[in-house]
Amino acid sequence: MDNTITNQATGETITFLESTPDVLRFEDSLPADHSGVPAHLHTRQQETFTVLSGTFHAVIDGQAHTLAAGERLTIPAGVPHRFHTQGSEAVKLLVELQPALDYEAMFRGLAQAAAQNRIVPLQIAAMRQELDLGFYLGGPPRRLQDVLFAAMAVVARRLGYRTQYS
């Protein structure tokens, strides 16, 4: 299996360095002016970003952070966060998720779905039902998200969305 994937929808390139039950470690290359991901949280994972190059912008529990090369930021489980790049500068990060859960499969599934022009929210809904992710958006109540994602997963399965692609 190839260790490097590219998500055509986001322009993000991920190179997996270590994938064990305890940790998923990867280099994440984000293009300039990358809008990032919406505010979200991991219920059972700690996430650590180490900036390898560029300037990384993150909002952690409502507080803005700007990190330069060599700086590190750790987000405890359960804390809402989002991140992005700004301006004409790409960013390269070392990212660690502890424990790994099924996040390598999630990143691979998102990249493959993007290559097939799949709808991202439906892909995420399918993956939330099939993978161990412990993932929630930062805003809506969790119970509401559980209901909405479950309904979306039914639609996704009927449309042929799945977790693993060949």
Steps between C-alpha positions, in 0.01 A plus 500: 500500500633843406610710798419831327150610400367823354150630552408664168216695659718672761844488340631338818774236480549255786800270545439235764808444717368277779169325547451289811200473733675747732597771250442619146789725395509670161634798310220722380569748220232768478486731199499878525161650589371162621166564669564211735235294668196620692518511878498145630611290793633154566330338799784256578805633320771749571625680188843659475615729219868582452568761231779389267474798263271795444259669739213299646180660625275320748205585721491283810191525720439849360857627549708587190857367467762572236795262488827524306745229399621303801199583718263238635138499614323216680121482512353278772210266426160670508626852415346664189753621245545605139798601291598658169780659301495862402646690208740368241696270731455123508542324834659166586409338831587193698169377644456241773166350604501297822350242494484449123147353488399463132631836378736363237201326337302825528768710326542238227122477453464878472780523242355217291148643526630840385660333196154362417324835558305365797317737735719550809223519767349174372844336498561613857157372605576157353838491674358607838273196488767252390823618661613570855548878478347672803452809283248783547455844350570781744159667496181292489407282799651152480166319521370701204816420304460130578146504358588709193816306416312169539232618255766627260683166524187319376491730197875460449479119499210508252713721272791255523720686745724277704795520733757312296575564133725304269 
